């Protein structure tokens, strides 16, 4: 995914040794092709589960009334063109090319825009303390577009864009709750066809048990899960179109005439408003397509494109054709439109495969949910939760225990409370259509601001997809009272959590910037009577770079000391997926003996692999390199440098401590009701979330927390 560039010397060496290196290069390319095919095979079990199992619930989710053959032909035509335009053109052809250095999803699009134009909270320009902008190859070579300048000038436009990105993330998380619920419930409903006496309660209970087991498997990681699940989904992807072909030949061989768009026109002319309302069901044929983009960090673009174009898309086209052919001959069987078209002789094998495939279907959105939660956490938009990297090869593979169990509880609750598949389908349609519409809006901005796509192509893209998805959104919004409110409730809660956390963090940052300690103030504090420099190496964590945290003054006044070597450390998350190891740690002298500044940079897809002693060692190496770099080469200066390095080593031997502030808000009488409520909510979240230091693996015996009240 990450492209490596050859230096001129590397290129020359490659050319000179062409006869020697030719064979290995060919072998490497062959291995790469096989690796891509293997990765494409793995995507079946992770990325496409929700999409390829959609035939289980599309027709049962539709409120059809005495449908005719022409109605079914119109519905199939709508589904065919939805799959072709949104699946093939939009996601496979366009969206996958808008990755942010290998990462996908709505927030990756937002961060990509922020890095090219100053519209985000973190500027793309480097500052004097070592922040790195990470320009892309084309970045900085062209002036910002008119639209880019508009976003830079308008704070309202920037906030609206951030809200859209947050809404997309919240809706995707809602998708991660609804996909497992509707997929497993629809598959298990097949038990009732041969055994009509089986109650809804039993089906719902069995579905809940299956989901609980699935969520308990998440801790083993995406790679292990995909290796187990891909054979199941591969079997499903192969078997269902074969059944579809059998149904076409038996029931309605001319079904593919419905590919002609005129069947869509006649469908709407004939059904009017009822036809428009049915779009709330047909939209489910493309459900799970957002996972193609959101799960990009788990795999790569070629593997996802190969799997979709050569396996998933043909499978869906043939399966829906077979279902529609059966329903044309048996028009009143639409409430069980999947299991009724399965031949009796192979009913139970297909039921088993369908149940297993529904379990796999849940995996794609669960993985995508873990990804977007991690992105939100590292950019400080979401309370800190534990994030575990489950693969040494794919850093995008993550797992969060807290998020996993919350998803499990919500999925089970959705099944047990809203057991009717149609209600869950209505909720699902709202999520699917809104996420697609948000992606279209952000992709259009990427085309205009970053890619500089010709206006005619941008207009054509936006007109086709915004109109198409806008019509879908208008149809599903009519189902708000019939289950469509579920994702809005989930998204509102998530958005409230994100906003409350962000508001509290911004208030803290504002207080620290207002009451920061500069170097002159630090020098004055160190010269006060009774204040001593004690032996040892101290990492003092601060959220600000242009100055020092007010906790430092509180610490010195009460402890009457500062360690002989103190490194003021800032963990800075950038709007980039990954930061190279050479740029990870940036150190500087601060003009006071034994006092240094250190910024540790992370991208939102980086693994925080600086743990414990490894962190100390890498910072020490950077400090030594900084000291040696400042040498002018004279013998006297050389002696001074050796003395400074020796002082560093002796301080490390004396003991290492990591000091961070444990701050709380003091809400005064002058504080407004809004701040009182939001800060109280923030304090509840902050008290129950994970601290930042354990993420770096700092030993418990080396941690010191300094309590301080910030006045709101």
N, C-alpha and C positions, 0 to 999 in steps of 0.2 A: 504493500500500500504506500509506504514511504519511498519516494524516489531518491536514489543516491546519485550524486553527480561526480564524474571523474575529473580529477585535476589534470592540467596539461601534461604533467610528468607521467601520471597514470596512463593517459591516453597514448603518449609516445611509447611507453613500455608495451602496451597492448599491441600497437602496430608493429614494433620491432620484433616481438616474439609471436607473430601471428601464426607461424607454422607450428609453434609449440602449444599455443593455447587454443587452437581451433577446435580440437576434439573435446576438451573439457567444456568449452562454451556451448557446443552442440548438446553435450550431455546435460549441462545445466538447464538449457532451454527445454529439453525433453522432460527433465525432472520437474521443471516449473509447470509444464503443460499438465503432467500427471497430477501434480500437486493442486493445480486449479480445478481439475476434474474431481479430485477427491474432496476438495473444499465445497464444490458445487453439490456433490452428493450429501455432504453434511448439512448444507443449508436446508435440505428437504425436512430435516428433523427439527430445525430451529426457526427458520425464517418464514417458511411457506405453510406452516401447519394451519393457521387460521384461514388462509386464502383457499387452499385446496379442499378443505372440508366444508366450505360454505354450502355445497349442494344439500347437506344434511338439513338446513333450516331455511333456505331461501323461499321455496314454495310454501312450506307450512307457515311462514310469517306473513304471507299475503292474505288479505281479506277479500277473497274472490267470491263473486256472486254469480252463479250460473254461467261460468265462462264458456266461450265457444272456441272452435279451432282457430279462428282468426285472432281471438284474444291471446291464445297461447303463442301463436306465431309472432305477434307483436311484442309480447313479453320476452321471448327468446331473442328477437332482434335487438331489443333494448339491452339485454344482458351481454350479447355478443359485442356490441359496439362500446359498451361500458368497459368490458374487459380489454378490448383492443386499444381504445383511446387512452384510458386512465392507466391500465396495467402496462401495455407495451410502449406507448408513446411517452406518457408523462413520467412514470416512475422508472421503467427500464431504460428509456432513451434520454430523458432530461434530468430527472432528480438525482439519479446515481452519479451524474457528472458534477453535481453541485456539492460534493463532499467537502468537509473542512479537514483536509489532510487525513483522510481515511475515516472520519467520523460522520455519521448521518443523523437525520432527525431535524425537527423544527428548531431546536435550540442551536444545533450546529449551523443551520442557515443564518440564524440571528447573529451568532458569533462571527461568522464569515463576513457579514455585512459590517459589523462593528470594527473589524480589523482593517477594512478598506476605507471606511469613512468614519469620522469621529462622531458616532451616534450612540455609542455604548457608555457604560459607566467607567470603563478602563480605556484610556486613550491609547492609540496605536503608536504615538510618538514616544521616543525614549526620553527619560528624564535624567537629571544629573546624578542620580544615585544608582544608576545601573539597571533600570528597567529596560527590557528589551522588546522591541516592537514586532519582531518576526515578520518582516514584509514578505509577501509573495512575489514571484518573479515579475509580474506586471505591475505590482503596487508601487506607487511613487513615480511611475513613468508618465502617467496621464493625469490631467487635472480631474477633480471630482466632477461628476455629471451634475446637471441642474437639479435633478432629483436628490442626489447626494448632498448638494449644498443646502437644499431645502430642509432635509432632515438635520443637518448640522446646526442650522439657525433656529429651528423650531423645537422647543422643549416639549410641547404638546405632541408633536409628531413622533418624537423619540419615545415618549411614554406610551403612546398608542402602540408603537411597534413592539416595545417590551411587553405590553399587556397581551398582544397577539401571540408572541412567542410563549409566554407563560400559559396562556389558554391552550395552545397546542400541546404543551407538555402535560397539563392537567387532563386534557381529553385523552391523550395517549395512555396515561395511567388508568383512566376510567376504562379504556379499551382493554387494558390488562386485567381488569376485574370482570368485565362482561364476556370476553372471548372464552375463557375457561368455563364460565357458567353455561352459556348457550350451546357451546360445542358438546360438552359432556352430557348435558341434559337432553339435547336432540338425539345423540347417539343412543343413550340408554332408553329413550322412548320407544326404540324398536322392539323392546321386550313385550310391549302391549299388543303388537299385531298378532302374534301367534297365541298370546295369553291375554285375552281381553279382561280377565278378572283381576289382573295386576293393577293396583291402585296408583294414583299419582304420587301419593306420599311415599310409597316404596321406591318408585323411580327417582324421586328427589333425594331420598336418603342414600340410595346407591350412588347417585351422582356426587353427593357431598363427600362420601367416603373416598371415592376415586380421586377427587380433587385434593383432599387432605394428604393422601399418599403422594400425589404429584408434587405438591409444595414441599413435602419433607425430602424429596429427592434433589431439590434445587441446590443444596449445599455441596453436592459433588461436582458442580460446575457444568457449564454449557457444553464443553468438548465431550465429556463423558456421557452427558445426557443425549447429545446429538448422535454419538456413536451408537447408543442403544436405540434411539428413536428413528434414525434415518431409514433402516430397513423396513420398519413399519410403514412410514410415509411413502417410501418408494413402492411398496406393494400396493398401497391405496392408490397412488398416482397412476399405476399401471392397470389395476383391476377395474376401477370405476369407468374409465373410458371404454374398456372392452365390453362391459355390461351396457354402456351407452350405445355402442355400435350394434350390439345384438338387438337392443330395443328399437333403434332406428330402422333396421332391416325388417323387423317383425311388425312394427306398428305404423311407421310413417316415413318411408324412404326419402321423400322429397323435403324433409325438414330444413335442409340447408338453403332452400329458396328464401327462408326468412332472413338471411344475411342482408338482403336488399333493404335499404333504409325506408323504402316506401311503406313497409309494414308498420314501422313506428308511427309514421304520419297517420295512416289509416286507424291505428290503435287509439290515438288520442282524439281523432275526429269522431270516432265511434263511441268512445267512453267518456270523453270530456273530463269533468272533475273527478270521477271515479278512477279514471286512468291515471290522472296526476297523483291521486292519493296512493295508488299502488306502487309508485316509485319508492315509497318507504320500505317496501319489501325487496324490490329489484336491486336497490343500492347494496344489499348484503352480499351480492355476488362478487363484489370487489373488496369485501371486508378482509382485513389482514394485509392489504397491499402496502399500507404505511410501514409495516414491519420490514419490507424490502429495503426501505431507506433508513429507518431507525436502527436496524440491526447491522448496518454497514460496518460498524466498528468491530463486530464479532467475526466478520468474514472479509470479503473485498468485492469490488465491482464486477470483475469478470465472472467470478463464481456465481454470484447472484443472477447476473444476466443470463448465463448459460442455463442455469437450473430453471429460470422462469420461461425463457423463450422456447426451450427444447423439451421441457417436461410439464411444467405447471399449466402454461397457457393452452397447449393442445389438449391436455387432460380435462381442463374445465370446459372448453368449447364442446368436446365430445360428450362429456357427462351431462351437461345441461341440455344438449341436443337430444340425448337419449331420454332424459326425464320429460322433456317437452313432448317428444314423440309419443311416449306412453300416455301422458295426460290428454293429448288430443283425442286419443282413442278412449280414454277413461276420464272424462272431464271433471268428475266429482271426487276424485281421489287426491285433490291438491293439498288437503290438510295433512297428508302423510306422503307427500310427493317423492320422498326418497325411497323409503322401504317398500312402497307398493310397486315400484318399477323393477325391483330385484326379483329375478326368477326364483320360484319356490325351491328348486333343487340346491341352489347355492345360498339360500337366505342366511343360514346360521354362520357359515364362513364369512360372508360379507358383514354380518352383524358384529362378529368378533373383530374383524379388521376395522370396521367403522368406529367401534368403541375405543380401540387402541389409537386410531388416527385422531379421534377427538381429544384424547389425552395429549397427544403430540401437538395438536393445534393450539393448545393452551400455552405451550412452551414459547412460541414466537413472541407473544405480547408480554409474557412474564420477563423474558430476557430484555426486551425493549424497555420495559418499566425500570428494571435495574439500571440500565444505561442512563436514562434521563434523570433518575433520582441521583445517580452519582454526579452527573454534570451539574445538577442544581446544587448539590452539597459543596462541591469544590469551588463553585463560584459564589458561595455564601447566599444563595437564594432559598435554602432549605436547611432546617436544623440538622446538625451533624449526626449521622447514623453510621453504624459500622459498615464499611465497604470492604469486601474480601475479593482479591484478584485470584481467580480460580485457574488461570492458565499462565504459564511462563512464556508462551509463544504469542498469544493474542491478549494484549493489555486491555482491550475493550471488554473482555469477559469478566464480569463482576457479579457479585452476589451480596445482598444485604439481608442479614437475618431478620432485623426488625421489620423492614419493608415486606419481606417474604411472608411473615406470619400475619401482618396486617392485611395483605392481599388475600391470604388464605381465609381469614375470618370474613372479609367482605364478600368474597366469592360464594362461600357457603351460605352467608346470610341472604344474598341475592337469590340463590336457588330455593332456599327454604321459605322465604317471604314472598318472592315473585315467581312462583313455580310455573306459571303460564308462559310457555315459549313465545307467544305473541307479544306479551308485555316486555319481555327481555329483548325480543327482536326490535321493538319500537325504540327502546333505549339504545340498542346497538346501532341502529340506523342513524340516530342523532350524532353519536360519537364518530362513526365512520365518515359521514358527510362533512362534519365541521373540521375534522383533522385534515381531510383532503383539501378543503377550501383554504384553510390557513397555509398549507404547504404551497398551494398555487399562488397565493398572494406573495409569500416570501420568495418563491422561485422567480416570480416576475420582477421583484426588486433586484434580485441577484443578476438577472439578465440585463437590466437597465444600468445598474450602478457598477457592476463588476465585469461582466462579460462584454458589455457594450454591444449587445445583439442588435442588428438592424431593427428599427422601429416597426417595420411591416411584420417581421416575424414575431416580435414581442406582442404586437397587437393581435395577431392571429392566434397565438398561444393563449393569451389572456381571454380573448373573446370566446374561444371554444371551451376552455376548461372552467373559467369562472361562470359562464352561462350554464354549462352542463351541471356543475356541482352546486351552483346557486339554486337551480330548479330542484335538485335533490334535497337541499337543505330546507327549502320552502315546503316540500312535501312532508318531510319527517317532523317538522315543527308542529304539524297538526296533531301529532301523536304525543304531545307533552303530557297530557292528562292520563294517557294510557301506557305509562311506563317510561315515556321519554324524559321525564323529570329526573330519573335516577342519575344519569351522567352529569346533569347540571348540579345536582346536590353534591355529588362526589367532587366535581370540579370546583364548586364554590368553597367547600371545606379545604381542599388542597390550596386553592388560591389564597384563602384567608390565612392559612398557615404560612405560606410563602411570603405574603405581604407583611404579616406580623413579624416574622423573623427578619425580613429585609429592613423594615422600619426601625426595629430595635438596634440592628447592627449599624445602620446609618446614624442613629442618635448617639450611639457610643462613639463612633468615629468622629462625629461632629464635636462632641465634648473633648475628645483627646486632641483634636486639631486646635481647639480653642485654648486648652490648658496645657499644651505641649511644653516640654522643657528643651530649651536650646542649649548649645554647648557652653555659652557664658554662664547660664544658670547652673549647669552641672558643675562647672569649675568652681563656682561660688559655694555650692553645697559641699564639695570635697574639701574646701579650705576651712569649713566651719570647725570650731573646737570639738574634739572628741571623735570626729569622723576619721576612720582608718581604712587603709587598703589592706585587706586580709588575703593570705595565700589562697590560690585556687583559680579554676577556670569556670566562669559563669556565662551561661547563655541566657540573656535577658530578652524575653519575647515581647515584641511590640507590634501594633497594627499599623503604625505610621512610619514613614521613611524620612519625611522632611521635618526632623525634630524627634524628640524622645517622648515616650508615653508618660503621662502624669503619675503613673504608678511608681515610676523611678524615684521621684521626689518623696512620695509617701514611704517608700522602702528605705531610702537613705536616712530620712529624719527619724525613723523608728529603730532601724537596725544599727545606725551610726557606723556604717561600713559599706565598702564596695570591694569586690574581689580584684585582685591584682591584675588579672586579665578578664575583661568583661566584653562579651560580644553581643551587641544589640541585634537581635535576629528577627527578621520579618519573613513570614511565609506569604508569598504573593502568588495568587492564582491569576493566570493570564487568559485572555480570550483566544487561546490557541489550543489545539488538542495535545500537542507534545512539545516539550522543551528538551533540546539536546543536552547531553551530560556536560559538555564544555561550558554551557551557558546556565547550568542549573544553579551554581553557587557563585554569587558576586560579592566580594569583600572590599572594604575600604578602610583607611585610617581616618580617625575622627579628630585628630589634633591634640588629644590628651593621652598621656603615656598609659599604655595597656588597655586602651578603649578602642574598639573596632566596630564597624557596622557590617552586617551580613544580610543579604537578601537571598532567599531560597525560592526559586521560580518553579512553578508547576503549571502544566496545561491541564485542561479538564479531563483528558483521557490518560494522563500520566499515572503510573503507579508510584505511591509514596514509598520508595524503596530505600530511603536514607533512614536506617533504623539504629537507634541506640549508639553503640560505639562506632558504627560505620559513619553516622552523621558527624560525630566529633572528629574522627580521623580525616574525613574529607574537608571539613572546615579548617582543620589544622594545616592540612596540605595547602589549601588556598591561601591561608595567612602567611605561611612560610614563603610561598611563591610571591606574594605581594611585598613582603619585606625584602626579599632578594632582588626584586625588580626595581626597588627604589635605590639600589646601590649605585654609586657613581664610579666604582672601580678602585678607589684609593684604599691603601692599607688601613688607614684610620677608620674609614667607613666600613670596610670589611669586618674589622673587629667589632664595630657597633652592631652590625647585622648579626654576627654570631652571638653576641650578647642578647639581642632581642629574641632570637630563635631559642636560645638556651632558657630564657625567661618564660617563653611559651611552654616549653617542655616541662620545666619545673612546676609551673602553675597547673598543668594537666596532671602531673604526678601527685600534686597536693590534693587533688579532688575536683570532680566535675559536678556542677549543679545546673539545673534548668529552672529558671524562675519565670513564672507567668502570673498575670493578674487574675484575680477572681473577683470581678466587679459586679455590682448590682446598682440599680437605679434608686435614688431617693426622689420620690415624687413630691414636690413641694406644693404649697397652696396656690401658687401662680400657674400651675400646670393645668391645661385645658382638659375637658372630659375625654376627648379623643385620645390624647397622649396617655392619660391615666389608664384608660381601658387597654390600649394597644401595648403599652409598656408592661402592664400587669400580665397580659397574655404572653409577651415575649419572655418575661422572667420565668413563667411556668415552663415554657419550652426550653429555655436556657438551663434551668435547673435539672432538667431531665434528659438533656442531650449529652452526647459524648464530648469530652474535652478534646482540644486540638492536639495536645502533646502525645497521648497514647497512639495517635495515628503515625507518629514518627518512631514509635517503639522505645520511648525514653523509659529507663528503669524506674520503678516506683521510688526507690531509695534516693534517686537523684532529683526528684521533683520538689519544688517549693512553690506554694501558692500564696500570693499576697492579696489580702482582701482590701477592697476600697469601695466607697460609695460614690457614684456619679450623680450629681444633681441634675434632674431632667429640666 
